[in-house]
């Protein structure tokens, strides 16, 4: 029953009551929200239709929340043993693997270095051919911490990949990469297509015969904030084609990945499609071209598979979320 402006309580619409019962929602509360929505739409829809829209929104929100909480474990809410289990499964399926530790905000640089050392030992023992991805800036570019990591990697024959981090630390990261190479480590590096300097950095890495992973990256170039990351991604691919010792195409955008792999393959450049384990992947796109896939398995800091703060700038993320939710709903109904 619903009270209407001091009048006698009115019975709820039977259809609305059925909707509330089916979804275990308080009928009076649902009726109130439906009435508000109906008013906003100036009566263009019925009260039960408004209720269905509200229930659909609530279900989507609940499903998204549950999905993100559940899948965050597979992105970074893991310890090293969990990451190694995921990485070994990927390797068993014929994919290359890179393992990376995502540090806690409270982690000291020495603790991060110790975690890198543990990961190198685990990779050397159980994942031959896999690499470790590091973020040199999180060790404050401290040679006393980084050099033992590089030496350990060289001794255990574990390649070291330098993740792309911040524009203002890129020069120091490049210098540290060369130091790691001089210490005998096999190295590679990410280059952000959002940075104008990546053109010169690519030349430097190719001269050193160091592998390159091309990424769109997160932070922009303060000297040229209007760079189109897709266009510059394609330009970096063209720059590397026929010249780089190895080029990784690290994107989940098929409109970027497909043409990039085609260019590299046509030029005879050793290449791979590189994918973050947590996001919807383009493995089939690489398989059709006979190109290997490398998977980045991150562990450590709790995080989400989709950066929700990126939704306004990267609408494709919303599509990934919706696609995965639909797959999960269909899967649950068929099971």
C-alpha positions in Angstrom: 0.0 0.0 0.0 1.2 3.5 -0.8 0.2 6.7 0.9 -0.7 9.4 -1.6 -0.6 13.0 -0.3 -2.4 12.3 2.9 -5.1 10.3 1.2 -6.0 6.7 1.9 -3.2 4.2 1.1 -3.4 3.0 -2.5 -2.6 -0.6 -3.5 0.6 -1.1 -5.5 0.4 -2.0 -9.1 0.3 -5.8 -9.4 3.0 -5.8 -12.1 5.3 -3.6 -10.0 4.7 -5.8 -6.9 5.6 -8.8 -9.0 8.9 -7.1 -10.1 9.7 -6.2 -6.5 9.0 -9.8 -5.3 11.1 -11.4 -8.1 14.1 -9.3 -7.2 13.6 -9.3 -3.5 13.3 -5.5 -3.3 11.1 -3.5 -0.9 8.1 -2.8 -3.1 7.2 0.5 -1.5 10.8 1.8 -2.0 10.8 0.6 -5.6 7.4 2.3 -6.3 8.7 5.6 -4.9 11.8 5.5 -7.1 9.7 4.4 -10.1 7.3 7.3 -9.6 10.3 9.7 -9.4 11.7 8.3 -12.7 8.3 8.4 -14.3 8.0 12.1 -13.3 11.4 12.9 -14.8 10.4 11.3 -18.0 7.1 13.2 -18.0 4.9 10.1 -17.9 6.3 8.7 -21.2 6.6 5.3 -19.6 4.4 3.3 -17.2 5.2 2.9 -13.5 6.1 -0.8 -14.0 8.4 0.0 -16.9 10.1 2.6 -14.8 10.5 0.0 -12.1 12.1 -2.5 -14.6 14.6 0.2 -15.6 15.5 0.8 -12.0 15.9 -2.9 -11.3 18.0 -3.4 -14.5 20.3 -0.5 -13.3 20.6 -2.0 -9.8 21.4 -5.5 -11.3 24.0 -4.1 -13.6 25.6 -2.2 -10.8 25.6 -5.2 -8.5 26.9 -7.5 -11.2 29.7 -5.1 -12.1 30.7 -4.7 -8.4 30.8 -8.4 -7.9 32.7 -8.9 -11.1 35.4 -6.3 -10.2 35.8 -7.6 -6.7 36.1 -11.2 -7.9 38.4 -10.5 -10.8 40.7 -8.1 -9.0 42.3 -11.2 -7.5 43.5 -12.2 -10.9 45.1 -8.9 -11.6 47.2 -8.0 -8.7 45.6 -9.1 -5.4 48.0 -12.1 -5.4 51.2 -13.2 -4.0 54.1 -14.5 -6.0 53.0 -18.2 -5.8 49.6 -17.2 -7.2 51.2 -15.3 -10.0 53.5 -18.2 -10.8 50.6 -20.6 -11.0 48.8 -18.3 -13.5 52.0 -17.7 -15.5 52.8 -21.5 -15.6 49.3 -22.1 -17.0 49.8 -19.5 -19.7 53.2 -21.0 -20.6 51.7 -24.4 -20.8 49.3 -23.0 -23.3 52.2 -21.9 -25.5 52.3 -18.2 -24.5 55.3 -16.2 -23.4 55.1 -14.7 -20.0 56.4 -11.6 -18.1 55.8 -11.4 -14.3 55.6 -8.0 -12.6 55.3 -7.0 -9.0 52.9 -4.0 -8.4 54.1 -2.6 -5.1 52.1 -1.4 -2.2 52.1 2.4 -1.5 53.6 1.6 1.9 56.4 -0.6 0.4 59.9 0.6 1.0 62.3 0.5 -2.0 64.4 -2.3 -0.3 61.2 -4.4 0.1 60.4 -4.0 -3.6 64.0 -5.0 -4.5 63.7 -8.1 -2.3 60.4 -9.0 -4.1 62.1 -8.6 -7.5 64.8 -11.0 -6.3 62.3 -13.6 -5.2 60.5 -13.3 -8.5 63.7 -13.8 -10.4 64.5 -16.9 -8.5 61.0 -18.3 -9.0 61.1 -17.6 -12.7 64.5 -19.2 -13.1 63.3 -22.3 -11.4 59.9 -22.8 -12.9 59.4 -20.6 -16.0 62.4 -20.8 -18.3 62.2 -18.1 -21.0 59.9 -15.8 -18.9 61.0 -12.3 -18.0 60.5 -10.1 -15.0 59.0 -6.6 -15.5 60.3 -3.9 -13.1 59.7 -0.3 -12.3 63.0 1.3 -11.7 61.5 4.5 -10.3 59.9 2.6 -7.4 63.5 1.7 -6.3 64.3 5.4 -6.6 66.9 4.5 -9.2 69.1 3.5 -6.3 72.1 1.5 -7.7 72.7 -0.2 -4.4 69.3 -1.8 -4.8 69.0 -2.2 -8.5 72.4 -3.5 -9.4 72.0 -6.7 -7.3 68.7 -7.3 -9.0 70.4 -6.9 -12.4 73.2 -9.2 -11.5 70.8 -11.8 -10.1 68.8 -11.7 -13.3 72.0 -12.0 -15.4 73.2 -15.0 -13.4 69.9 -16.8 -13.6 69.3 -15.8 -17.2 66.0 -14.1 -16.6 65.4 -11.2 -19.0 64.5 -7.8 -17.4 61.9 -5.6 -18.9 61.7 -1.9 -17.9 58.1 -0.9 -17.6 57.1 2.6 -18.9 56.4 4.8 -15.9 56.5 8.6 -15.7 57.7 11.1 -18.3 59.9 13.0 -15.9 61.8 9.8 -14.9 62.2 8.4 -18.4 65.8 9.6 -18.9 66.9 8.0 -15.7 65.1 4.8 -16.6 66.9 4.6 -19.9 70.3 5.2 -18.2 69.5 2.4 -15.7 68.5 0.1 -18.6 72.0 0.6 -20.1 73.6 -0.1 -16.7 71.6 -3.4 -16.5 72.8 -4.3 -20.0 76.4 -3.6 -19.0 76.0 -5.9 -16.0 75.1 -8.7 -18.4 71.3 -8.7 -18.1 69.1 -9.2 -21.2 66.9 -6.2 -21.2 63.9 -4.7 -23.0 61.8 -1.6 -22.5 58.4 -0.1 -23.0 57.9 3.1 -25.0 54.8 5.2 -24.6 53.1 6.4 -27.8 51.9 9.4 -25.8 55.5 10.8 -25.5 57.2 12.7 -28.3 60.6 11.6 -26.9 59.8 7.9 -27.7 60.9 8.5 -31.2 64.5 9.2 -30.0 64.3 6.5 -27.4 63.4 4.0 -30.0 66.5 4.9 -32.0 68.6 4.5 -28.9 67.2 1.1 -28.1 67.5 -0.2 -31.6 71.1 0.9 -31.7 71.6 -1.2 -28.5 69.7 -4.1 -30.1 67.3 -4.0 -27.2 63.7 -5.3 -27.5 60.9 -2.7 -27.5 57.4 -2.9 -26.2 55.2 -0.3 -27.7 52.4 0.9 -25.4 49.9 3.7 -25.3 50.8 4.4 -21.7 48.9 6.4 -19.1 50.6 9.8 -18.6 50.8 12.2 -21.4 53.7 14.3 -22.7 53.8 17.7 -20.9 55.6 19.2 -23.9 53.0 18.0 -26.4 49.7 17.0 -24.6 47.7 16.8 -27.8 49.6 13.8 -29.2 47.2 11.2 -30.7 48.3 8.0 -29.1 46.9 5.8 -31.9 48.6 7.7 -34.7 51.9 7.9 -32.8 51.6 4.2 -31.9 51.4 3.4 -35.6 54.3 5.7 -36.3 56.5 3.9 -33.7 55.6 0.6 -35.2 56.6 1.8 -38.7 59.9 3.2 -37.2 60.7 -0.3 -35.7 59.6 -2.3 -38.7 62.6 -4.0 -40.3 65.0 -2.5 -37.8 64.2 -3.5 -34.2 65.6 -6.7 -32.8 62.1 -7.4 -31.4 58.9 -5.4 -31.1 56.0 -6.0 -28.8 52.6 -4.7 -29.7 51.0 -4.0 -26.3 47.4 -3.0 -26.8 44.0 -4.5 -26.3 42.6 -2.3 -29.2 42.1 -4.6 -32.2 42.1 -1.5 -34.5 45.6 -0.8 -33.4 47.0 -4.3 -32.9 46.0 -5.8 -36.2 47.6 -3.2 -38.5 50.7 -3.0 -36.2 51.3 -6.7 -36.4 50.7 -6.8 -40.1 53.4 -4.0 -40.6 55.9 -5.8 -38.4 55.3 -9.2 -40.0 55.6 -7.8 -43.5 58.9 -6.3 -42.6 60.2 -9.5 -41.1 60.6 -8.0 -37.6 60.4 -10.5 -34.8 57.3 -9.5 -32.8 54.6 -10.5 -30.4 51.2 -9.4 -29.3 51.5 -8.4 -25.6 48.5 -8.7 -23.4 47.7 -8.0 -19.7 46.3 -11.2 -18.3 43.3 -9.5 -16.7 41.8 -7.8 -19.7 39.8 -9.2 -22.6 42.5 -10.5 -24.9 43.2 -10.6 -28.7 45.0 -13.9 -28.8 42.9 -15.0 -31.8 44.0 -11.9 -33.7 47.6 -12.9 -33.3 47.0 -16.6 -34.0 45.4 -15.8 -37.4 48.7 -14.1 -38.3 50.9 -16.8 -36.8 52.3 -14.3 -34.3 53.1 -15.3 -30.6 51.4 -13.9 -27.6 53.1 -12.7 -24.5 51.1 -12.3 -21.3 51.9 -9.9 -18.5 51.0 -11.4 -15.1 51.0 -8.8 -12.4 50.7 -9.4 -8.7 50.9 -7.5 -5.4 48.9 -4.4 -4.9 45.1 -4.8 -4.9 43.7 -3.4 -8.1 40.9 -3.7 -10.6 41.1 -5.2 -14.0 39.6 -2.0 -15.5 40.8 1.4 -14.5 37.4 3.1 -13.8 39.0 6.5 -13.8 39.9 5.9 -17.4 36.3 5.4 -18.5 35.7 8.9 -19.7 38.9 9.0 -21.7 38.8 5.4 -22.9 35.1 4.4 -23.6 36.2 1.0 -24.8 36.7 0.0 -21.2 33.0 0.2 -20.7 32.5 -2.1 -23.6 35.0 -4.6 -22.1 33.1 -4.5 -18.8 29.7 -5.0 -20.5 31.0 -7.8 -22.8 32.4 -9.7 -19.8 29.3 -9.3 -17.7 27.1 -10.7 -20.6 29.5 -13.6 -21.0 29.3 -14.3 -17.3 25.5 -14.1 -17.2 25.2 -16.4 -20.3 27.6 -18.8 -18.7 25.8 -18.9 -15.4 22.5 -19.6 -17.2 24.0 -22.4 -19.3 25.7 -24.1 -16.3 
